[in-house]
Amino acid sequence: MIAASGERSGDGEDRVIKMSEIAVMFARENGERFVSELKALLRIPSISTDPKHAADVRCAAEFVAAELRRIGMEHVQLIETSTPETVIAPSSGPAQMIAGRTGHPLVYADYLHAAFAADGKPATTVLLYGHYDVQPPEPLDEWQSPPFEPTERDGNLYARGAVDDKGQMWMHVKALESLLSTSGGKLPVNVRVIIEGEEEVGGEGIAAFVREHPDELRADVALVSDTEMFAPDLPTLCVGLRGMIYTEIEARGARTDLHSGMYGGAAPNPFVALAQIIAKLKDDLGHILIPHFYDRVAAPSAVELQAWKALPFDEEHYRETEVGSMELTGEPGFSVLERTWARPTLDVHGIAGGFTGVGAKTVIPARALAKLSMRLVPDMTTAESYALYKAYVESICPAGIALEVRLIHSGDPIVVSTENRYVRAATSAMRAVFGKETVYVRGGGSIPIVGDFIRTLGIPTLLMGFGLPDDNLHAPNEKFHLANFHRGIESIVRFLGSV
């Protein structure tokens, strides 16, 4: 039951502004404690892709739920998830059914007692999203400090998950605490919180929950902090994300591993087959060779391209400090920002099989596996793009090889409108904190649930992140600039107080 606690009086707006200012002061006074709590969460190795860490993932969920309960949020609960059965259709042989699995739990909480805003209109309901799962930390020998022992250096907090996304998710929790603790347990808006533990493995559990229980997440706007600022001290809203298709290609040759001296020249080699297939997926300039793959690629508008040209971007600095390669690659005729934000890509992430130990073993492996993904842009769809990819891969399969192409997970690309009052509230909040105007960018990565919020819940989604381009997310020495952690909390406090 929603109970009224909003103000209809003429000074209601002033009261909300004062509430935000007091909450910001509370956040500043408790900043060290907030960081200490975040470190405790970061020590939990909640690696969602590794079954050995299932208990750790649940431990992280319980940690977050306990904190939401402590600060005064209501209806706090863990929601169990599962993935549906999946049909795999190999290029030869019968289709196979892969059973669904139990997923990692969602964390839900809410506060639904704000009936009216300061101006007398119905109070806004904000859906806050984040994820508590993290990527594997390997290669471990490249970390300067242990990945699950948070360490402060040079104003940064180093740990796996520091910025992606435990640190940024914790900003939401601490912004709520700051408001609840300074206003008698009240919030200026209605809030629903949904935090998942499978973002790093595709987010199938939360996607199913959104489809099956949309009323339980009913809101006016969603706020996501899982992106980055374009540059230090430059407030940023991400208004577009590329989609994702993550796949496996399994190549099988002989019934068992074979001696290359006895059978080389007669037996098919799955590794060679994968190499031949992969080599035919892109040309030397990085152009994807899958027929019709580019048919539905929507180009950025002239206004957007002009805005990107005005951003403070140094290509050589990007190459040297962020990429660290001898030169940049990609399709000619497009800028780096266009190639990373508005063009589809195809990448190989790993090849497994055969013998890779010390010394020599002259084996022709019976099986080899490659993991590949594609990033998609508007107006591409995951279903059509995957179908084109699968058909092409199967068409170039070398003789003697049985091939199986599997879809692991996917998410559609999105572009977010900036023409709404929620964007204006967000930019106003960040202007108060950073003293600068907000820039609009796209992100090269994917957050699958954002598309579900937009399509299924029908609500605009704000991507207001506070990471930095050199934060090494998904890589060794991941970090979160602590100044941005604190400024993120203040920005979210001000946003919730003004939206």
C-alpha positions as CSV (number, residue, x, y, z in Angstrom):
1,M,0.0,0.0,0.0
2,I,1.4,3.4,-1.0
3,A,1.2,5.9,1.9
4,A,1.5,9.7,1.4
5,S,4.5,11.4,2.8
6,G,5.1,14.0,0.0
7,E,4.5,17.7,0.6
8,R,1.9,19.7,-1.2
9,S,2.8,23.0,0.5
10,G,4.5,25.8,-1.3
11,D,7.8,25.3,0.5
12,G,7.9,21.6,-0.5
13,E,10.5,22.2,-3.2
14,D,12.7,24.0,-0.8
15,R,12.4,21.2,1.7
16,V,13.5,18.6,-0.9
17,I,16.5,20.7,-1.9
18,K,17.4,21.0,1.8
19,M,17.0,17.3,2.2
20,S,19.5,16.7,-0.6
21,E,22.0,19.1,0.8
22,I,21.8,17.5,4.3
23,A,22.2,14.0,2.7
24,V,25.2,15.2,0.8
25,M,26.8,16.4,4.0
26,F,26.1,13.0,5.6
27,A,27.7,11.2,2.6
28,R,30.8,13.4,3.0
29,E,31.0,12.8,6.8
30,N,30.7,9.0,6.3
31,G,32.8,8.6,3.2
32,E,35.6,6.6,4.8
33,R,33.0,4.2,6.3
34,F,31.4,3.8,2.8
35,V,34.7,2.8,1.3
36,S,35.4,0.4,4.2
37,E,32.1,-1.3,3.6
38,L,32.8,-1.5,-0.2
39,K,36.1,-3.2,0.6
40,A,34.3,-5.9,2.6
41,L,32.0,-6.5,-0.4
42,L,35.0,-6.6,-2.8
43,R,36.7,-9.3,-0.8
44,I,33.9,-11.7,-1.8
45,P,35.0,-13.5,-5.0
46,S,31.6,-13.4,-6.6
47,I,32.7,-14.8,-10.0
48,S,29.4,-15.7,-11.7
49,T,30.9,-17.7,-14.5
50,D,32.7,-20.2,-12.3
51,P,30.6,-22.9,-10.6
52,K,33.2,-23.2,-7.8
53,H,32.3,-19.7,-6.7
54,A,28.5,-20.2,-6.5
55,A,28.5,-20.0,-2.7
56,D,30.6,-16.7,-3.0
57,V,28.1,-15.2,-5.4
58,R,25.3,-16.0,-3.0
59,C,27.3,-14.6,-0.1
60,A,27.7,-11.3,-2.1
61,A,23.9,-11.2,-2.7
62,E,23.2,-11.7,1.0
63,F,25.8,-9.0,1.9
64,V,23.9,-6.5,-0.3
65,A,20.5,-7.5,0.9
66,A,21.6,-7.2,4.6
67,E,22.8,-3.7,3.9
68,L,19.6,-2.6,2.1
69,R,17.7,-4.0,5.1
70,R,19.9,-2.2,7.6
71,I,19.6,1.3,6.0
72,G,15.8,1.1,6.0
73,M,14.7,-0.2,2.6
74,E,11.6,-2.4,2.7
75,H,10.6,-5.8,1.3
76,V,14.2,-6.8,0.9
77,Q,14.5,-10.3,-0.5
78,L,16.6,-12.6,-2.6
79,I,14.8,-13.8,-5.7
80,E,15.9,-17.1,-7.1
81,T,16.4,-17.3,-10.9
82,S,16.8,-20.0,-13.5
83,T,17.6,-20.1,-17.2
84,P,15.2,-21.8,-19.8
85,E,16.0,-24.9,-21.8
86,T,17.9,-24.2,-25.0
87,V,17.8,-26.0,-28.3
88,I,21.1,-26.4,-30.1
89,A,21.0,-27.3,-33.8
90,P,24.4,-28.6,-35.0
91,S,25.2,-28.6,-38.7
92,S,25.0,-32.4,-38.7
93,G,23.0,-34.8,-36.5
94,P,19.9,-34.3,-34.4
95,A,19.1,-31.1,-32.4
96,Q,20.1,-31.3,-28.8
97,M,18.2,-29.9,-25.8
98,I,20.4,-28.3,-23.1
99,A,18.6,-28.2,-19.8
100,G,18.0,-25.0,-17.9
101,R,20.0,-24.3,-14.8
102,T,19.6,-22.6,-11.5
103,G,20.9,-19.1,-11.7
104,H,22.3,-16.6,-9.1
105,P,19.8,-14.7,-7.1
106,L,18.5,-11.2,-7.6
107,V,18.4,-8.8,-4.8
108,Y,15.2,-6.7,-4.5
109,A,14.2,-3.9,-2.2
110,D,11.8,-0.9,-2.3
111,Y,10.5,2.2,-0.7
112,L,7.0,3.1,-1.9
113,H,5.7,5.8,0.5
114,A,6.2,9.0,-1.5
115,A,2.8,9.9,-2.9
116,F,3.4,13.4,-4.1
117,A,6.4,15.4,-5.3
118,A,7.2,18.9,-4.0
119,D,5.2,20.4,-6.9
120,G,2.1,18.5,-5.9
121,K,2.3,16.0,-8.8
122,P,2.5,12.2,-8.3
123,A,5.9,11.2,-7.0
124,T,8.3,9.7,-9.4
125,T,9.3,6.0,-9.0
126,V,12.9,5.3,-9.8
127,L,14.2,1.8,-10.6
128,L,17.9,1.5,-9.4
129,Y,19.9,-1.3,-11.1
130,G,23.3,-2.8,-10.5
131,H,25.1,-6.1,-10.4
132,Y,27.2,-7.7,-7.7
133,D,28.9,-10.4,-9.8
134,V,32.4,-10.0,-11.3
135,Q,34.7,-11.3,-14.0
136,P,37.4,-13.9,-13.3
137,P,40.6,-12.2,-12.2
138,E,43.1,-14.1,-14.4
139,P,45.9,-13.6,-15.3
140,L,46.7,-13.4,-11.6
141,D,50.5,-12.7,-12.1
142,E,49.7,-9.3,-13.7
143,W,48.0,-7.9,-10.6
144,Q,50.1,-5.6,-8.5
145,S,48.0,-6.5,-5.5
146,P,45.6,-9.5,-4.9
147,P,42.4,-9.1,-6.9
148,F,40.2,-9.8,-3.9
149,E,42.2,-7.8,-1.3
150,P,41.1,-4.2,-2.0
151,T,44.1,-1.9,-2.0
152,E,44.3,1.9,-2.1
153,R,47.0,3.4,-4.3
154,D,47.3,7.0,-5.7
155,G,43.7,7.8,-4.9
156,N,42.3,4.6,-6.5
157,L,40.8,1.5,-5.1
158,Y,42.2,-1.6,-6.8
159,A,40.2,-4.9,-6.8
160,R,38.2,-7.1,-9.1
161,G,34.7,-5.5,-9.3
162,A,35.9,-2.1,-7.9
163,V,34.3,-0.3,-10.8
164,D,32.4,-3.1,-12.6
165,D,30.1,-3.0,-10.9
166,K,30.3,-3.4,-7.1
167,G,31.7,0.1,-6.5
168,Q,29.1,1.8,-8.7
169,M,26.3,-0.3,-7.4
170,W,27.4,0.6,-3.8
171,M,27.0,4.3,-4.8
172,H,23.3,3.7,-5.2
173,V,23.1,1.9,-1.8
174,K,25.0,4.7,0.0
175,A,23.0,7.4,-1.7
176,L,19.8,5.8,-0.4
177,E,21.4,5.5,3.1
178,S,22.4,9.2,3.1
179,L,18.8,10.2,2.2
180,L,17.1,7.8,4.6
181,S,19.4,8.6,7.5
182,T,18.9,12.4,7.3
183,S,15.1,12.6,6.7
184,G,13.6,10.3,9.3
185,G,13.6,7.2,7.1
186,K,11.9,8.9,4.2
187,L,12.9,9.3,0.5
188,P,11.8,12.1,-1.8
189,V,10.8,9.6,-4.5
190,N,9.6,6.0,-4.7
191,V,12.4,3.6,-5.3
192,R,12.7,0.0,-6.4
193,V,16.1,-1.6,-6.3
194,I,17.0,-4.7,-8.4
195,I,20.6,-6.0,-8.3
196,E,21.6,-9.1,-10.2
197,G,24.4,-11.7,-10.0
198,E,24.6,-12.7,-13.7
199,E,25.4,-9.6,-15.7
200,E,28.9,-10.9,-16.5
201,V,27.4,-14.1,-18.0
202,G,24.5,-12.6,-20.0
203,G,21.9,-11.7,-17.4
204,E,19.4,-14.4,-18.5
205,G,17.9,-14.7,-15.0
206,I,17.0,-11.0,-14.6
207,A,15.7,-10.8,-18.2
208,A,13.3,-13.7,-17.5
209,F,12.2,-12.0,-14.3
210,V,11.5,-8.7,-16.1
211,R,9.5,-10.5,-18.8
212,E,7.5,-12.5,-16.3
213,H,7.0,-9.9,-13.5
214,P,6.9,-6.5,-15.0
215,D,4.5,-5.1,-12.5
216,E,6.9,-5.8,-9.7
217,L,9.4,-3.5,-11.3
218,R,6.9,-0.8,-12.4
219,A,8.7,2.6,-12.5
220,D,8.9,5.9,-14.4
221,V,12.7,5.7,-15.0
222,A,15.6,3.4,-14.5
223,L,19.0,4.5,-13.3
224,V,22.0,2.4,-14.2
225,S,25.6,3.2,-13.0
226,D,27.7,0.7,-14.9
227,T,29.4,2.9,-17.5
228,E,32.2,5.4,-17.5
229,M,32.9,9.1,-17.8
230,F,34.5,10.1,-21.1
231,A,37.4,11.8,-19.4
232,P,38.4,12.7,-15.8
233,D,36.3,15.4,-14.2
234,L,33.9,15.4,-17.2
235,P,30.3,14.4,-16.2
236,T,28.9,12.0,-18.8
237,L,25.7,10.3,-19.8
238,C,25.9,7.2,-22.0
239,V,23.1,7.3,-24.5
240,G,23.8,4.2,-26.5
241,L,25.2,0.7,-26.1
242,R,26.2,-1.9,-28.6
243,G,24.4,-5.3,-28.5
244,M,26.2,-8.6,-28.0
245,I,26.2,-12.1,-29.4
246,Y,28.5,-14.5,-27.5
247,T,29.1,-17.9,-29.2
248,E,31.1,-21.1,-29.2
249,I,32.2,-23.0,-32.2
250,E,33.1,-26.6,-31.6
251,A,35.0,-28.6,-34.3
252,R,35.3,-32.3,-34.1
253,G,37.5,-34.5,-36.3
254,A,38.5,-38.1,-35.4
255,R,36.9,-40.2,-32.7
256,T,40.0,-39.7,-30.5
257,D,43.3,-37.8,-30.4
258,L,45.7,-39.2,-32.9
259,H,49.5,-39.4,-33.4
260,S,50.4,-36.8,-36.0
261,G,53.3,-39.0,-37.3
262,M,51.0,-41.9,-38.0
263,Y,47.9,-40.0,-39.2
264,G,49.0,-36.5,-40.2
265,G,48.1,-36.0,-43.8
266,A,45.0,-38.2,-43.6
267,A,43.1,-37.2,-40.4
268,P,41.3,-33.9,-40.2
269,N,42.6,-31.4,-37.7
270,P,40.0,-29.4,-35.7
271,F,42.5,-26.7,-34.8
272,V,43.4,-26.1,-38.4
273,A,39.7,-26.1,-39.3
274,L,38.9,-23.4,-36.7
275,A,41.9,-21.3,-37.9
276,Q,40.5,-21.6,-41.5
277,I,37.0,-20.6,-40.4
278,I,38.2,-17.7,-38.2
279,A,40.4,-16.4,-41.0
280,K,37.4,-16.1,-43.3
281,L,35.3,-14.1,-40.9
282,K,37.1,-10.8,-41.4
283,D,39.4,-9.3,-44.0
284,D,42.8,-7.6,-43.3
285,L,41.1,-4.3,-42.7
286,G,38.7,-5.6,-40.1
287,H,35.6,-5.7,-42.3
288,I,33.3,-8.6,-41.3
289,L,32.8,-10.9,-44.3
290,I,29.5,-12.5,-43.2
291,P,27.1,-11.9,-46.1
292,H,24.4,-9.2,-45.3
293,F,25.8,-8.6,-41.8
294,Y,25.9,-4.8,-42.4
295,D,22.5,-4.6,-44.1
296,R,20.8,-3.1,-41.0
297,V,23.6,-0.9,-39.6
298,A,22.2,2.5,-38.7
299,A,24.7,5.3,-39.0
300,P,24.9,7.9,-36.2
301,S,23.2,11.2,-37.0
302,A,25.2,14.2,-38.3
303,V,24.5,16.0,-35.0
304,E,25.9,13.1,-33.0
305,L,29.0,12.8,-35.1
306,Q,29.7,16.5,-34.7
307,A,29.3,16.2,-31.0
308,W,31.8,13.3,-30.9
309,K,34.3,15.4,-32.8
310,A,34.1,18.1,-30.1
311,L,35.0,15.6,-27.3
312,P,38.5,15.9,-25.8
313,F,39.9,12.8,-27.5
314,D,43.6,12.2,-28.3
315,E,44.0,9.1,-30.5
316,E,47.7,8.7,-29.8
317,H,47.1,9.0,-26.1
318,Y,44.3,6.4,-26.4
319,R,46.5,4.0,-28.3
320,E,49.4,4.3,-25.9
321,T,47.7,4.5,-22.5
322,E,44.4,2.6,-22.9
323,V,45.1,0.1,-25.7
324,G,48.9,-0.3,-25.3
325,S,49.4,-1.5,-28.9
326,M,51.9,-0.5,-31.6
327,E,49.0,0.8,-33.7
328,L,45.2,0.9,-33.8
329,T,43.3,-1.3,-36.2
330,G,39.8,-1.4,-37.7
331,E,37.7,-0.4,-40.6
332,P,39.2,2.5,-42.6
333,G,37.0,5.6,-43.1
334,F,35.7,5.7,-39.5
335,S,37.1,7.4,-36.5
336,V,38.1,5.5,-33.4
337,L,35.0,6.6,-31.6
338,E,32.8,5.5,-34.5
339,R,34.6,2.1,-34.7
340,T,34.1,1.5,-31.0
341,W,30.6,3.0,-30.5
342,A,28.7,2.8,-33.8
343,R,30.2,-0.1,-35.8
344,P,29.7,-3.8,-35.4
345,T,32.7,-6.0,-34.5
346,L,33.7,-9.6,-34.3
347,D,36.3,-10.9,-32.0
348,V,37.9,-14.2,-30.9
349,H,38.3,-14.6,-27.1
350,G,39.9,-18.0,-26.8
351,I,40.7,-21.3,-28.5
352,A,40.9,-24.5,-26.4
353,G,41.9,-28.1,-27.1
354,G,44.8,-30.3,-27.8
355,F,48.1,-30.1,-25.9
356,T,49.4,-26.9,-24.5
357,G,51.7,-28.2,-21.7
358,V,55.4,-28.0,-21.3
359,G,57.4,-29.9,-23.9
360,A,56.1,-31.6,-26.9
361,K,53.2,-34.0,-27.7
362,T,52.6,-34.6,-31.4
363,V,48.8,-35.0,-31.2
364,I,46.1,-34.2,-33.7
365,P,43.2,-33.3,-31.3
366,A,39.9,-34.9,-31.8
367,R,38.1,-31.7,-30.7
368,A,38.8,-27.9,-30.6
369,L,36.7,-25.1,-29.3
370,A,36.7,-21.4,-30.1
371,K,34.8,-18.6,-28.3
372,L,33.7,-15.6,-30.5
373,S,31.5,-12.6,-30.0
374,M,30.0,-9.9,-32.1
375,R,29.0,-6.4,-31.0
376,L,25.9,-5.1,-32.7
377,V,24.7,-1.5,-33.3
378,P,21.2,-0.1,-34.1
379,D,19.2,-1.4,-36.1
380,M,20.7,-4.9,-36.0
381,T,18.9,-7.6,-34.1
382,T,20.5,-10.5,-32.3
383,A,18.3,-13.1,-33.9
384,E,19.0,-12.1,-37.5
385,S,22.7,-11.4,-36.9
386,Y,23.2,-14.8,-35.2
387,A,21.4,-16.6,-37.9
388,L,23.6,-15.0,-40.6
389,Y,26.7,-15.8,-38.6
390,K,25.8,-19.4,-38.0
391,A,24.8,-20.1,-41.6
392,Y,28.0,-18.6,-42.9
393,V,30.3,-20.5,-40.4
394,E,28.6,-23.7,-41.3
395,S,29.0,-23.0,-45.0
396,I,32.7,-22.6,-44.7
397,C,33.3,-25.7,-42.6
398,P,36.3,-27.7,-44.0
399,A,35.8,-31.3,-45.1
400,G,36.0,-34.0,-42.5
401,I,34.9,-31.7,-39.7
402,A,31.7,-31.9,-37.7
403,L,30.8,-28.4,-36.5
404,E,28.5,-27.1,-33.8
405,V,27.8,-23.4,-33.4
406,R,26.3,-22.5,-30.0
407,L,24.7,-19.2,-28.8
408,I,25.8,-18.6,-25.2
409,H,24.0,-15.3,-24.6
410,S,23.0,-12.1,-26.4
411,G,21.6,-8.6,-25.9
412,D,20.2,-6.1,-28.3
413,P,21.8,-2.7,-29.0
414,I,20.0,0.4,-27.7
415,V,20.0,4.2,-28.1
416,V,18.5,6.3,-25.4
417,S,16.5,9.5,-26.0
418,T,17.8,12.6,-24.2
419,E,14.6,14.5,-24.6
420,N,13.0,13.9,-21.2
421,R,13.0,15.5,-17.7
422,Y,15.0,12.6,-16.2
423,V,18.0,13.5,-18.3
424,R,17.6,17.1,-17.3
425,A,17.5,16.1,-13.6
426,A,20.6,14.0,-14.1
427,T,22.6,16.7,-15.9
428,S,21.6,19.2,-13.3
429,A,22.7,16.9,-10.5
430,M,26.1,16.3,-12.0
431,R,26.5,20.0,-12.8
432,A,26.1,20.8,-9.1
433,V,28.8,18.2,-8.2
434,F,31.3,18.6,-11.0
435,G,30.7,22.2,-12.0
436,K,30.6,21.3,-15.7
437,E,28.1,20.6,-18.3
438,T,27.4,16.9,-19.1
439,V,28.5,15.3,-22.4
440,Y,26.6,12.6,-24.2
441,V,28.5,9.5,-25.5
442,R,27.8,6.0,-26.6
443,G,29.4,2.9,-25.0
444,G,31.1,0.1,-26.9
445,G,30.1,-2.5,-24.4
446,S,26.8,-4.1,-23.6
447,I,24.4,-4.1,-20.6
448,P,21.7,-6.6,-21.7
449,I,19.1,-5.6,-19.1
450,V,18.9,-2.0,-20.4
451,G,17.1,-3.2,-23.5
452,D,14.7,-5.2,-21.4
453,F,13.9,-2.1,-19.3
454,I,13.2,-0.1,-22.4
455,R,11.2,-2.8,-24.4
456,T,9.4,-4.7,-21.6
457,L,9.0,-2.1,-18.9
458,G,8.6,0.8,-21.3
459,I,10.7,3.2,-19.3
460,P,13.6,5.5,-20.2
461,T,16.9,4.4,-18.8
462,L,19.7,6.7,-17.6
463,L,23.3,5.4,-17.9
464,M,25.0,7.6,-15.4
465,G,28.4,6.0,-14.7
466,F,31.5,7.3,-12.9
467,G,34.2,5.0,-14.1
468,L,37.2,6.2,-16.1
469,P,38.5,4.9,-19.4
470,D,41.7,3.5,-17.8
471,D,39.9,1.6,-14.9
472,N,40.9,-1.8,-16.4
473,L,37.5,-3.4,-16.1
474,H,37.7,-7.1,-17.1
475,A,41.5,-6.8,-16.9
476,P,44.2,-7.1,-14.2
477,N,44.5,-4.1,-11.8
478,E,40.9,-3.0,-12.1
479,K,40.3,0.2,-10.1
480,F,37.8,2.8,-9.2
481,H,39.0,6.4,-8.6
482,L,37.8,7.1,-5.1
483,A,37.0,10.7,-5.8
484,N,34.5,9.5,-8.4
485,F,33.0,7.0,-6.0
486,H,32.2,9.9,-3.6
487,R,31.0,12.3,-6.4
488,G,28.8,9.5,-7.8
489,I,27.1,9.2,-4.4
490,E,26.5,12.9,-4.3
491,S,25.2,13.0,-7.9
492,I,22.7,10.2,-7.2
493,V,21.5,11.9,-4.0
494,R,20.9,15.1,-5.9
495,F,19.2,13.3,-8.8
496,L,16.8,11.4,-6.4
497,G,16.1,14.7,-4.7
498,S,15.2,16.6,-7.9
499,V,13.6,14.0,-10.2
